[in-house]
């Protein structure tokens, strides 16, 4: 029944138990705080301990509810004790206030959702005094204005639970948040996580599925009689159906989700939208493919050391990697992966658990998809199971914001088989999957706040104001001390199978500048084999190769190696090409960029015909594509 993952529902239950046992070893005496080893967030250990409790409470809730109350681990009593201690202001493990610690507002939603799912076994059995304290703690959300991102749902979910137990809630909060959420919607099932000021209008990443689709539908089950729930539920279901039709194409044959966007330490939270689609009859996928995708994602991390030998989800991706930490990340943060365990809520006789697994799209053949709202071209190759995204639209930045590139948004290419480094220098001097200008000091320009121009067929085009930043020791996410503006840099991707022709053109009127193109990063337990000769550069890993071949303008080749900073392995390397001298404005440069199994530079390669700003790429298989790198 599970020819691809080998996992049954029992395996999934056992995995949940493993996660819960590992986390509980690091609980406070009263169970209100779970604080695994690791660096604290900027909010401090009390907030981080709440985070560990609330996020593991989700896994516990799914496990308990999915088993119909059967409770071999004693989850109900264990978490009830934590609720009693955490909501008692006089208790030494008292949780921080929602009004004083913003992160507590996030965790309150997880507590509310978990209580909703476990009502017969936890809430209904709490002492009245404890119930009153829980209501008092959650009620601190009333009247607060949450960040205009997916955070609006934390307030709505919290207040929906309050309303369900007869406590006060504020309709005006809910209505404001519903309107904010609706303003995020773009098209074809995709939301931008934030408006003009928070994340920008093109902040697309994995939050789409497990936040901006998960919470609205769950809210309709918590507030089933709210007029908006009745009116919007069919709309939100249809949007998730459309979203999943795209999202299933981003899962590699090894179960790896796309390594793109922030908060990646949440790992298999990426599986959540597939479960939500099944839970709410909002998926176009057959049941066996839903299980293949969702279980495959969870198992991918289990196969790569998450949880670790101690049963813990550490800050990292495949392994512990402190460099992946963001300012709001604490040792309990990774347990938002709990959302990827929501499939436990599907009963054992649900078709998702009883149907035979069906292959992912990339396991059935090569795939090609255009995601217009995000400006993505998706390409998957069946021979190696690798998914590649060519990004000409998603960028976590308001328009015109000249700051450091966020390598998890601003790069050209993303995949589950490749990841940029987590070192600060990766943001300060971006290399992986880039095309940039080099100034006199050899500093690469930044792409952040670029603009999509065209996406469709086998090509995509974007343009951005190249710029350089002076950070003076500040963190990459902070405001720069100074910004030097450069010319507009046009960039195009023309794709075919595992290959991309990456084309650049400096807008007339500025320069000249040298240019550099950076290829895909490969990582592993041992250093990848590097080669740079005859103007070409390549990195060969255990299974895949990353290849760069000059087509026009690039003369020099090299490979940069790193240690200890890549989420996919201890050792990583990136091939690159540069122009030997400055390139005049209006001139076109191009390189062949490849990622895949057994790749070698093709002979013959693609042919380029350049007519001013128009470039035609002719592939050896007869495919042709023309792009224009100008207004």
N, C-alpha and C positions, 0 to 999 in steps of 0.2 A: 504493500500500500504506500510505501514511502521510498520509491526507488532512487530518489535524488538526495534526500536529506538523511534517510534512515531513522528519522525520529517519529515516534507516535505521540499521542497526547500524554501518555505516561512519562515519556522522556521529558516533555515540556513541564509537567508537574514536578518531576524530580529536579529539574533545573531551577524552578522557582524556589523549591525547598533549599537547594544549595545556596542560592543567593541570600535567602532569609537567614539561614543558620550562620553564614559568614558575617553578615552585618550585625546580628544580635550579639555576637561576641564582643562588640565594641559599644554596647549600650551602657548608659548610666544606671545606677542602682534602681531608680524609679521608672526606668524604661522610657523616659520622655525625650532623651537625647541619644542619638546614635552618631558617634564621632569616630570613624575609622582613622587610621594613621594617615598623615599627609598635611600639606600646608593649608592654613586657613584662608578663607576668602577675606575680602576687605571688610565684611560685616562682622567678623569675629567668630570665636568658637561656639557661643551660645546659638547664634543664628545657624551656623553650620550643623550643630547637633540637631536642631529642629528640622533642618533640611534632610538629614539622614533618617529621622523618624518618619517624616511625612512621605518621603518618596518610597521608602521600603513599605510603608503602610499601603501604598497602591498595589504592590505585588501581593502583599498579604490579603488585601481585599479581593483581588481577582482570584486568588487561590481559594479563599474561603467561600466566596459566592459561587464560584464555578463548581465547587464540590458539594453545593447544597447545604453548607454548614458543617460538613464533616471536617474535623479539625485535629488531625493527629499531632500537629506542632503546637497546639494550644495558642493559636494566633489571636483569637478573640480576647481571651483574658490578658494575654501579654500586652496587646496594644491598648486595651481598656485601662490598664495600669498606667501606661504612658500618657494617655489622655487626662487621667485624673491628676497626675503630677504636673504635666506641662501647663495646664490651664489654671493651676493654683498659684496666685501671685506670691504667696508666702512660702512656696516650696523652693528648695535650693535648685531645682531643675526647671523652674518656671520659664516658659517660652517668652521670647521678646515680643514687644508690642507691635501691632501692625501699623500704628501711627508713627512709630519711631524708626523701625527697621523695614525698609521697603521689601527686602527679601521675604519677610514673614508673610506678606500678602500673597506671594507665589505659593508658599507652602500651605497657607490656609485653604487654598483651592484644592490641593491634593488631599488634605484632611477631610474637607467637605465631600469630595467625590468618593473617597474611601468609605466614609460613614454612610453615604447614600447606598453604596453597593452592599454594605454589610449590616444594614439597619436591623434585621431580625436577630442578629447574633451579637451585636455590639451596642448600638444606640439604644435599642429597646430594653437592654439589660443594665444600662448604666444607672447608678444612683441619681436621684433627682438633683442633688447638689452638684454632681459632676456634669450632668446635662446643662444645668444653668451656667456653669463656668465655661463649658465649651461654647455655648451660645454667646456669652459675654465676650469671649476672646474673638470669635468669628465676627461679632457685630462691630468690632472696631473698623471693619471695612466700610461701613455705611458712611456715605457722603464723601469718601476720599476720591480723588481723581487719579486714576492709574495711568501709567505710561500709555501713549497712543500706539501700542503695538499689540501683539498677542496677549499682553497683560490685561487688556480689557475683559478677557474671559475669566480671569482669576476672580474678579469682583462679581461677575454674573453668576458663576458657579457657586461661589460662597453665599451670595444672597439667595440663590435658588434653594440651597439646603436650608438656610434660615427660614425661608417662607414655608418649606415643607414640614417644619416642626412647629409652626405656629408662631415663630419669632418675627420681630420687626424686620422689614426690608424696604428698600427705596426704589420705587418704579422709575424715578428720574435717573438714578444711576444706571439701571438696566437699559433704558431707552437711549441714553447718551452712548453707552458702549455698543449697542446694536448698530447705531448710526455710524460710529467710528469703524466698526468691523466692516460694514458694507462699503465704506470708502476705500478699503484695501483691495476690493475685488477688481481684477483686471479683465480676464477672459479665459475661456477654455478650462475652467476649474482651478485657476491659479490666482493666489492672493499675493500682494506685496506686504511684508511684515512691517508695516509702519507707513506713515504719511510722509509729507515733505520734510518734516523735521526729525523723525525717528526712523532711521534706516533708509529713508528715501523711497521714491515711488517704484523702485526696481529692486527691492530687497527680497530676492527669491532664494529660498533654500529649503532644507528639510523641515523647517518649522511649518511649511505649508500643510504637510500631511498630518503631523502629530500635535499640532496646536490649532491652526486656523481652520482645519476641518474637524478635528476630534472634538474640541470643546463645544462648538455650536450644536452638533447632533446630540452630544451627551446632555447638554443643557435642556434640550427638548424633552428628555426623559425625566429630568429633575423638576421641570416646570411645565408639565404637559398641557396645562390649561391656559398658559399665557398666550394672549392673542398672537404675539410674534412667533411663538413656538408652533402654533397651529398653521400660521401662514407661511413661515419660512422653512419648515421641515422639508417639504417636497423640493423646494429650491436648493437647499443645502445638500440634500441627498443627490440631486442631479449633478451638482457641482463636484461632489466627491467622486461620483461615477466617472465624470470626465477627467478628473485629476488622476485617478488610478489608471486610466487607460494610457496616460503618459508615464506615470511613475513606475509601472512594472518594467518599462524599458530601461530604467536606470539601475536595475539590480543585475550584477554580474553572475556568471554561472557558478562562481564559488560562493555566492551569497553576499558578496561585498556590496554595501550600498555606496552611493556616490559620496566621495570625500570632498564636500564643498559646503561652505557656510559655517556659521559660528556654533559654539557649544557642541562640538563633535564628540566630546567625552561622554555624551548621552548615548552614544553607540547605537544599540538596537532599538532605541525609541523609533528609529526609522521604520521598524516593522509595524508600528501602531496603525497607520492609515489603512493598511490591508485588513487588519482585524476590525477596525471601525466600519469599514465598508461592509463586511460580513455581518456585523452586529446590527447594523441599521438598514440592511437591504439596500445598500448604496454602492454596489460594485458591479462593474461589467465583467469581472473575471470569473471563470468557473471555479467552484470550490477547491478543486485540487490544485489550481494555480495560485489561489490565495494562500493555501498552506505552504506550497513550494516557496513562494516569495517570503512570507513572514517568518516561517520556521527557518528558512535558509539564512535569513539575515541574523537571527539570534544564534544559530549554530555556527555561523561564520566566526563570530567573536569567541564562542566557546572553543572552537578549534584553534584559535590564535591567542589563547592566554587570558581571556576575559570572561568569567572571573579568573583570578590568579590561583596559585596553589593553596592560598588561605581562604578561598571562596569569596574574595573581595573584588569589587569593581573599583579599580584605582583610577586616578586622573591619567588619562591616556587614551589610546585607541586599541591597538592589538596588545600592547603591553603598557606598563606604567611609563609615563612620559611627562614629567612635571612641566616641561616647556609648553605643553598644550593648554596649560591653565590660563584662564582669563580672569580678569580682576574680580569677577563675581563668583568664581569657581572655588568651592571648598571640597573637603574630602567626602562629603555626602552627595555632592552634585551628580556624580555619575549614575546615581540610582534613579534618575529620571528615565533611565533605560527601562524602568518598570512599565512604562507605557507599551513597550514592545511585548509585554506578557499579557496584554488584554485578551488574547485569544483564549485564555483560561475561562473567560466568561461564556464562551460558546460551549454548550453541553456536549458530553461525549458522543451523543447521537446526531450532532449537527453535521450536515454534509461536508463542511470544511474538514472535519476530523474523520469522516467515514469514507470520503471519496479518495480514489487513488491520486497521488500527486501527478500533476501535469507539468510539462517543462515550461521554463521561462521563455519569452520570445527569443532571446539570444541563444537558447539551447535548441531551437527549432531551425534556425538559419540566420544569416546576416540580417541586421535590422537597420533601418534608416527612418528617422523621425525628425520633424521640425516642430519645436515648441515655440510658437510665435510670441506669446506674452513674455517669456523669459529671454527671448533672443538666442535660443539654443538650437544647435544641430546635434542630434544624438546618433551615434553610429556604434553598432555592436557587431562583433565578428564571431561566428560560431566556432571557428577552429581553435580559438583560445578563450572564448567566453568573456572577452573584455568589452566593457562599455566605455565609450568616450563621449564627453560633452564638449562642444566648441562654443565658447561663451562670448556672445556679442550683445548681451542685454542686461544680465543680472549684475548689479553692482551696489553694494551696501553703502550708499553715499547719496546725500541730497545733491541735486543738480548744482554744478559749479563749485563743489567742495574740493579744494586743492589740499590734499593731505597725503600721508603715506598710503600706498596700496595696502589693502587688506588681501593678503595672498589667498584667502579662502573665498574671495569674491571677484577680485580684479584680474585674475589670470585668464588666459585664452582657453586653456584646456583643463578639464577635470575628469577623474575616473575613480573607480573603486580599487583599481590596481596600481594607482600612482597617487602620491600626495606631496604637496610642498613641505618644506621644512618648517618646524615650529620655532626656530631661532629668531630672535628679534631682527637679525640682519636680513632674514627673508622678506620682511616688510620694509625695512629701511633701504635695501638694495635688491629689489625683486629680480629673480633669475628664472625660476621654474615656469615653463609654459608662458613665455613673454615675448614681446617684440618692443624694443625701447630704443631711445636715443642715449648716447653717451656724451657727457660734457667733457671739458678739457681735463678734468680730474678723473676721468673714467667712471664717473658715477652714473648709474642708469636712471632714466626718467621714470616717473610714475604714471599710471594709466587711470587712476581712480576718478570717478565721475565722468567716464566716457559716455558717449551717446550711441544707441543703436541706430543704424541707417537702413539695413535691409537684411532679411533672413528668409530663406526658402530654397527649395530644391537641394542643391549640393553646395550652397555657398551662403556666407553671411559677412556683413560689412559693419564696422563701427568706426567711430572717430572720437578722439579725445585731445584735450590740451595737455601736451607733455609738460611736466613740471618737475622741479627738484625741491627737496625739503631740507631744512636745517632743524634737527631735533635737539641738539645740545644735551644729549643724555636722557631726554624724555622718552617715555614708553611709546611704542608705535601708534597706540590708539588715542594718544593725547594730541592737542593742537601743536603744530610745529612752531618753532621760533621765527622762522622766515621761509618764504616760498619764492622760488625763481621760476617765472613762467617761461615756457618755450613755445614752439609752434604747434599747430595741430598735427597730429600723427594719425593717418588713415591706416586701417588694418583690415585685412580680409582673410577668411579661411575658405578654401575650396577643398572639399573632402571626397575621399573615395576609399572605402574599406578601412584599413588601419592607417591610411595615409592622409595627410593634410598638406596642401600647399599654402604656406603662410606668407602673405604679401603685405608689404608696407610701402607707404609713400608719405614723405613730408610735404605738407601743404606749401605751395609757393609763397615766397616773401620772407623766409627766415632761413637761417642756417649758413653754411652746410653743417651737418653733423655726421658723426659715425653712428652706426646702428648695430644692435646686437639682438640675436634671437636665441631664446633658451628653450630647450626641449623638455620632454617629460622626465621627471625624476624617478629613478628606480632605487629601491631599498631592499635590504635583506640582512640576515644575521652575519653575513660575511661581506666584505667590500665587493661591489659589482666590478666586473672586468671592463676597463675603459679603453677606448681606442680613438685616436685623433691623428689622421694622416690624409694626405692628398686633399686637404681642405674639407674633409668630412669628419664628423664626430659621432661616436656611438657608445652606449653603455649597455652591457649585457648582464642580466641578472640570472637567477636560477631558472626562470621560466620565460621571461619576457626580455625584449630588447627595446631600447629607446635610440632612435636613429635620426641624425640631421645631415641633410645633403644640400649644399649650396646650389641654387638655380640661377640667381641673378644678384650680383653685387657683393656677396659675401666671399671673403678670401681667407679668413683665418678660422681655425677650429681649435676647440679645447674641451676639457671635461673638468668640472669642479666637484670635488669629493668632500663629504661631510660625515661627521660621526656624532651620534647621540641626540639628534634633533628631529629625526623623521618618524612619523607615527607608524610606518609600516616596517621599520627595521632599524637596527643599530647603525648600519652603514648605508649611505646613499650617495648617488652621483647624478650629475646633470650635464648633458652635452650642450655645447653652445657654439655659435658662429658669430663672427663680427666682420664688419667691413674694414679693410686695411686702412682706408682713408675716408675723409668726409664725403658724403653723398649730397649732391646738389638738390635743393628743393624741387619737387616735381618729378624726380627720378623714382623708379620703382625698384625695390629689392624683393627677393623671394627666396624661400628655402622649403625643402621637402622635409616634413616632420612626421615621424612614425612611432607608433607604440603597438607592440604585438609580439606574438610568439614566432621565433625564428626569422625575424625581419632582417633582410639585407637590402642595401641600396638597389633599387630596381634598375635594370639595364635592358631597354632604354627607359628613362624616367619620363615624367610628364613634360610636355613642351609648352613654352610660354610665348604668346604673341602680345606685344605691348604696343598700344596705340594711345599715347598720351596717358591719361588716367585710367584708360580701359585696358584690362588684362584678360586674355582668354587662355584658359588652361585646357590642354588636350591630353587626356590620359591614354596610355598604351591600349586600354581595352575599348577605345573609341568614344568614351564619354567626354563631353566638352562643356565648359561653363565659362561665362564671361561676367566679370565684376567691374564695377566702376568705383574708383577711389577718389572721388571728388564730389562736390555738391551737385 
